Amino acid sequence: MHNKKTSKKPAKKAYIVSLVIFILISSGFVYYLYRNSYRGAEITQEENVPTINLEPPTEVEQQAGDEQKKEIIERDENISIPNTAKVVIVDASQYDSKVEVRAFAANVISDGTCVITFTKGAASIQKEVAAFADASSSPCISLTVPRSEFTSNGEWSVTVVYNSATIRGSSTTTLEIN
């Protein structure tokens, strides 16, 4: 007859030995990963830590800084203010019973005024709107004129003159009034 106690012991022993070996190997692998990632972090930290040199500049560094400063000053002195505003007429059109003009000074960043003049033969209409500096130009406030102010149909000349304290410019286009 077979003894039940003796047949389970070797299987139980093999299971426990296997479990202990598995735990030891797993622990060794986790320790290996931890040490390598920690050591890598130490190396990375040491390589990336910036150092600040608090010593006075060397003669070469001082000379390079002086030369750069001189170049910046010379460049700034050579920057000139344009002598004529480049006026761009974006739109001069009739929309039903209204005539609209939109324009801006392209090379100017300064508040000013825009005088818009419509002419056809001896007939003339003149309006003035403000121009305000934005990030890259000086747009004129859009002008809307009732169609009824125009005395006749046909082609009208539209001139936009931009004026500021330091610069002036103009542009002309045509407009068809119906």
Residue frames relative to the residue before (quaternion, step in Angstrom):
aa qw qx qy qz dx dy dz
M 1.0000 0.0000 0.0000 0.0000 0.00 0.00 0.00
H 0.4328 -0.7105 0.5091 0.2205 3.42 -1.12 0.69
N 0.3355 -0.7426 0.5443 0.1992 3.55 -0.86 0.95
K 0.4365 -0.7241 0.4772 0.2398 3.57 -0.76 1.12
K 0.6368 0.5487 -0.3369 0.4242 3.58 0.96 -0.76
T 0.7037 0.4687 -0.2832 0.4527 3.60 0.83 -0.85
S 0.6624 0.5104 -0.3311 0.4371 3.64 0.97 -0.59
K 0.6754 0.4792 -0.3007 0.4730 3.66 1.06 -0.56
K 0.5846 0.6172 -0.3762 0.3686 3.59 1.06 -0.63
P 0.6874 0.4550 -0.3283 0.4611 3.66 0.70 -0.84
A 0.6466 0.5066 -0.3340 0.4622 3.66 0.95 -0.73
K 0.6554 0.5006 -0.3093 0.4735 3.59 0.96 -0.84
K 0.6423 0.5222 -0.3145 0.4645 3.58 1.01 -0.85
A 0.6543 0.5089 -0.3079 0.4671 3.60 0.93 -0.89
Y 0.6373 0.5275 -0.3192 0.4622 3.60 1.01 -0.80
I 0.6756 0.4828 -0.2943 0.4732 3.60 0.89 -0.91
V 0.6437 0.5094 -0.3245 0.4700 3.61 0.94 -0.82
S 0.6479 0.5127 -0.3123 0.4689 3.60 0.95 -0.86
L 0.6542 0.5149 -0.3047 0.4627 3.57 0.96 -0.86
V 0.6532 0.5011 -0.3104 0.4752 3.61 0.93 -0.85
I 0.6495 0.5032 -0.3203 0.4715 3.61 0.92 -0.85
F 0.6461 0.5197 -0.3152 0.4616 3.59 0.93 -0.89
I 0.6606 0.4976 -0.3083 0.4700 3.61 0.90 -0.86
L 0.6558 0.5082 -0.3139 0.4616 3.60 0.94 -0.84
I 0.6679 0.4844 -0.3047 0.4758 3.60 0.90 -0.87
S 0.6534 0.5105 -0.3093 0.4656 3.60 0.92 -0.89
S 0.6548 0.5039 -0.3132 0.4682 3.57 0.93 -0.88
G 0.6481 0.5136 -0.3169 0.4645 3.59 0.95 -0.83
F 0.6571 0.5067 -0.3082 0.4653 3.58 0.96 -0.84
V 0.6501 0.5004 -0.3092 0.4810 3.63 0.93 -0.86
Y 0.6460 0.5096 -0.3177 0.4713 3.60 0.94 -0.84
Y 0.6343 0.5314 -0.3219 0.4601 3.58 0.99 -0.86
L 0.6704 0.4891 -0.2982 0.4716 3.61 0.88 -0.92
Y 0.6508 0.5220 -0.3141 0.4532 3.57 0.94 -0.88
R 0.6807 0.4896 -0.2952 0.4580 3.59 0.84 -0.93
N 0.6794 0.4831 -0.3004 0.4634 3.61 0.91 -0.84
S 0.6728 0.4607 -0.3179 0.4838 3.61 0.91 -0.77
Y 0.6410 0.5109 -0.3313 0.4673 3.63 0.96 -0.71
R 0.6623 0.4903 -0.3073 0.4759 3.57 0.91 -0.91
G 0.6331 0.5237 -0.3269 0.4669 3.61 1.02 -0.77
A 0.6429 0.5124 -0.3289 0.4647 3.58 1.00 -0.77
E 0.6341 0.5242 -0.3369 0.4578 3.57 1.01 -0.76
I 0.6614 0.4967 -0.3114 0.4677 3.57 0.90 -0.88
T 0.6565 0.5093 -0.3110 0.4614 3.57 0.91 -0.91
Q 0.6495 0.5137 -0.3267 0.4555 3.57 0.90 -0.86
E 0.6763 0.4948 -0.3056 0.4522 3.57 0.83 -0.90
E 0.6769 0.4899 -0.3020 0.4588 3.60 1.00 -0.76
N 0.7516 0.4235 -0.2170 0.4567 3.61 1.01 -0.74
V 0.5046 0.6414 -0.4450 0.3687 3.59 1.19 -0.07
P 0.2995 -0.7658 0.5339 0.1970 3.58 -0.53 1.12
T 0.2415 -0.7417 0.6050 0.1601 3.48 -1.14 0.64
I 0.2519 -0.7606 0.5844 0.1287 3.54 -1.03 0.82
N 0.2759 -0.7526 0.5803 0.1444 3.50 -0.77 1.11
L 0.1462 -0.8205 0.5507 0.0467 3.56 -0.45 1.22
E 0.4481 0.6836 -0.4512 0.3581 3.54 1.28 0.17
P 0.5772 -0.5610 0.4395 0.3988 3.62 -1.15 0.45
P 0.6036 -0.5745 0.3854 0.3962 3.63 -1.10 0.54
T 0.4964 -0.6202 0.5115 0.3276 3.50 -1.20 0.60
E 0.6915 -0.4664 0.3398 0.4346 3.57 -1.25 0.22
V 0.6438 0.5176 -0.3119 0.4693 3.60 1.02 -0.82
E 0.6602 0.4977 -0.3072 0.4712 3.60 0.94 -0.90
Q 0.6426 0.5223 -0.3181 0.4615 3.60 0.96 -0.84
Q 0.6606 0.5043 -0.3034 0.4660 3.59 0.93 -0.90
A 0.6482 0.5119 -0.3205 0.4638 3.62 0.94 -0.84
G 0.6554 0.5081 -0.3066 0.4672 3.60 0.98 -0.82
D 0.6478 0.5166 -0.3117 0.4651 3.59 1.00 -0.83
E 0.6500 0.5121 -0.3133 0.4660 3.59 1.00 -0.83
Q 0.6531 0.5074 -0.3142 0.4662 3.58 0.95 -0.83
K 0.6355 0.5256 -0.3227 0.4645 3.58 0.99 -0.83
K 0.6463 0.5244 -0.3093 0.4601 3.59 0.97 -0.89
E 0.6486 0.5153 -0.3135 0.4641 3.61 0.97 -0.87
I 0.6518 0.5097 -0.3180 0.4629 3.60 0.94 -0.83
I 0.6541 0.5051 -0.3139 0.4674 3.60 0.92 -0.86
E 0.6599 0.5013 -0.3088 0.4667 3.61 0.92 -0.88
R 0.6466 0.5170 -0.3196 0.4610 3.60 0.96 -0.84
D 0.6766 0.4934 -0.2939 0.4609 3.59 0.92 -0.91
E 0.6427 0.5193 -0.3271 0.4586 3.61 1.05 -0.67
N 0.6974 0.4742 -0.2713 0.4639 3.60 1.11 -0.63
I 0.4959 0.6237 -0.4524 0.4006 3.60 1.23 -0.03
S 0.1082 -0.8182 0.5635 0.0359 3.56 -0.69 1.06
I 0.4518 -0.6367 0.5516 0.2937 3.50 -1.24 0.56
P 0.4798 -0.6682 0.4646 0.3278 3.60 -0.81 0.89
N 0.4029 -0.7304 0.4957 0.2416 3.57 -1.07 0.70
T 0.7662 0.2168 -0.1519 0.5855 3.60 1.25 -0.21
A 0.3938 -0.6972 0.5482 0.2415 3.55 -0.95 0.92
K 0.2972 -0.7300 0.5873 0.1839 3.57 -1.00 0.85
V 0.1328 -0.8182 0.5584 0.0329 3.55 -0.17 1.32
V 0.1181 -0.7758 0.6189 0.0345 3.55 -0.92 1.01
I 0.2181 -0.7457 0.6166 0.1269 3.58 -0.81 1.05
V 0.2723 -0.7949 0.5280 0.1233 3.54 -0.45 1.26
D 0.8004 -0.0611 0.0897 0.5896 3.57 0.94 -0.87
A 0.0870 0.7294 -0.6761 0.0574 3.55 -1.11 0.84
S 0.2868 0.7741 -0.4935 0.2739 3.56 0.05 1.34
Q 0.3992 -0.6593 0.5752 0.2741 3.50 -1.36 0.37
Y 0.0652 -0.7638 0.6421 0.0071 3.54 -0.95 0.98
D 0.7983 -0.2162 0.0658 0.5583 3.56 -0.14 1.38
S 0.8272 -0.1882 0.1470 0.5086 3.62 -0.56 -1.11
K 0.6708 0.4522 -0.2984 0.5065 3.60 1.23 0.33
V 0.2197 -0.7291 0.6320 0.1438 3.54 -1.22 0.63
E 0.1064 -0.8174 0.5660 0.0139 3.57 -0.79 1.06
V 0.0533 -0.7651 0.6413 0.0240 3.55 -1.13 0.80
R 0.0109 -0.7694 0.6384 -0.0170 3.54 -0.97 1.00
A 0.1102 0.7954 -0.5828 0.1249 3.58 -0.86 1.00
F 0.0627 -0.7861 0.6119 0.0606 3.56 -1.34 0.22
A 0.4140 -0.6433 0.5731 0.2937 3.54 -1.32 0.35
A 0.3409 -0.8118 0.4454 0.1622 3.56 -0.33 1.31
N 0.7906 0.3278 -0.1627 0.4910 3.60 0.93 -0.80
V 0.6372 0.5045 -0.3131 0.4914 3.58 1.25 0.37
I 0.0700 -0.7526 0.6528 0.0504 3.55 -1.06 0.79
S 0.4735 0.6371 -0.4477 0.4117 3.53 0.32 1.33
D 0.4991 -0.6256 0.5009 0.3295 3.57 -1.06 0.71
G 0.1512 0.7830 -0.5919 0.1170 3.57 -1.14 0.64
T 0.4671 -0.6329 0.5130 0.3435 3.54 -1.19 -0.61
C 0.2100 -0.7314 0.6307 0.1522 3.52 -1.30 0.43
V 0.1470 -0.7601 0.6294 0.0671 3.55 -0.81 1.05
I 0.1111 -0.7947 0.5963 0.0208 3.56 -0.68 1.17
T 0.0533 -0.8069 0.5879 -0.0218 3.54 -0.72 1.14
F 0.1692 -0.7516 0.6336 0.0712 3.55 -0.91 1.05
T 0.0518 0.8055 -0.5891 0.0383 3.62 -0.82 0.90
K 0.0749 0.7343 -0.6735 0.0402 3.51 -1.27 0.72
G 0.8055 -0.0874 0.0037 0.5861 3.54 -0.30 1.28
A 0.8081 -0.1972 0.1827 0.5242 3.58 -0.77 -1.09
A 0.5766 0.5992 -0.3739 0.4107 3.60 1.26 -0.33
S 0.0393 0.8002 -0.5946 0.0680 3.57 -1.00 0.87
I 0.0586 -0.7512 0.6571 0.0223 3.55 -1.09 0.84
Q 0.0342 -0.8095 0.5861 -0.0071 3.58 -0.80 1.00
K 0.0210 -0.7843 0.6190 -0.0368 3.57 -0.95 1.01
E 0.1826 -0.7706 0.6008 0.1090 3.57 -1.20 0.56
V 0.0209 -0.7775 0.6285 -0.0074 3.58 -1.03 0.89
A 0.5482 -0.6083 0.4623 0.3401 3.55 -1.24 0.41
A 0.1760 -0.7289 0.6485 0.1314 3.53 -1.31 0.48
F 0.1217 -0.8092 0.5741 0.0284 3.56 -0.85 1.00
A 0.4849 -0.6632 0.4907 0.2903 3.57 -0.97 0.88
D 0.0626 -0.7533 0.6513 0.0671 3.53 -1.09 0.77
A 0.8099 -0.3085 0.1766 0.4666 3.60 -1.19 -0.31
S 0.8470 0.1417 -0.0451 0.5104 3.61 0.97 -0.70
S 0.7927 0.1428 -0.0807 0.5871 3.62 1.25 -0.09
S 0.3812 -0.6842 0.5539 0.2824 3.56 -1.31 -0.29
P 0.1211 -0.8266 0.5464 0.0600 3.59 0.01 1.24
C 0.4108 -0.6607 0.5735 0.2567 3.52 -1.20 0.73
I 0.5277 -0.5795 0.4976 0.3716 3.57 -1.12 0.59
S 0.5323 -0.6349 0.4453 0.3395 3.62 -0.91 0.87
L 0.2415 -0.7676 0.5820 0.1176 3.54 -0.97 0.93
T 0.0442 -0.7654 0.6419 0.0142 3.55 -0.98 0.92
V 0.0653 -0.7903 0.6091 -0.0159 3.56 -0.78 1.13
P 0.4754 -0.6607 0.4878 0.3154 3.62 -0.90 0.83
R 0.5623 -0.6141 0.4405 0.3356 3.61 -0.99 0.81
S 0.6034 0.6060 -0.3450 0.3870 3.57 1.08 -0.70
E 0.6039 0.5657 -0.3624 0.4289 3.65 1.20 -0.37
F 0.6282 0.5170 -0.3363 0.4743 3.59 1.22 -0.35
T 0.3993 -0.7792 0.4444 0.1893 3.58 -0.64 1.17
S 0.8171 0.0648 -0.0335 0.5718 3.59 1.15 -0.40
N 0.5442 -0.5849 0.4940 0.3432 3.50 -1.35 0.36
G 0.5576 0.6292 -0.4457 0.3074 3.54 -1.31 0.18
E 0.7096 -0.4577 0.3415 0.4128 3.54 -1.34 -0.23
W 0.1005 -0.7734 0.6258 0.0113 3.55 -0.84 1.11
S 0.3841 -0.6775 0.5750 0.2507 3.54 -1.19 0.61
V 0.1249 -0.7766 0.6151 0.0549 3.58 -1.01 0.88
T 0.0285 -0.7904 0.6117 -0.0174 3.58 -0.72 1.11
V 0.1229 -0.7654 0.6294 0.0536 3.56 -0.91 0.99
V 0.0802 -0.7800 0.6205 0.0125 3.57 -0.78 1.11
Y 0.1820 -0.7644 0.6122 0.0880 3.58 -0.79 1.09
N 0.0147 -0.7869 0.6166 -0.0194 3.58 -0.94 0.95
S 0.0419 0.7452 -0.6656 -0.0044 3.55 -1.11 0.77
A 0.7320 -0.4059 0.2899 0.4640 3.58 -1.24 -0.11
T 0.8062 0.3034 -0.1312 0.4907 3.61 1.08 -0.65
I 0.8151 0.1948 -0.0603 0.5422 3.62 1.13 -0.40
R 0.0914 -0.7728 0.6274 0.0283 3.52 -1.25 0.60
G 0.1345 0.7786 -0.6077 0.0802 3.56 -1.18 0.61
S 0.1285 -0.8050 0.5753 0.0664 3.58 -1.21 0.36
S 0.0829 -0.7592 0.6430 0.0582 3.50 -1.37 0.30
T 0.1628 -0.7942 0.5822 0.0616 3.59 -1.10 0.73
T 0.0250 0.7584 -0.6508 0.0237 3.55 -1.17 0.73
T 0.4262 -0.6758 0.5202 0.3018 3.57 -1.28 -0.12
L 0.1736 -0.7651 0.6174 0.0572 3.51 -1.32 0.51
E 0.2751 -0.7529 0.5782 0.1517 3.56 -0.94 0.90
I 0.1432 -0.7856 0.6002 0.0457 3.57 -0.68 1.18
N 0.1600 -0.7932 0.5844 0.0605 3.59 -0.86 0.99
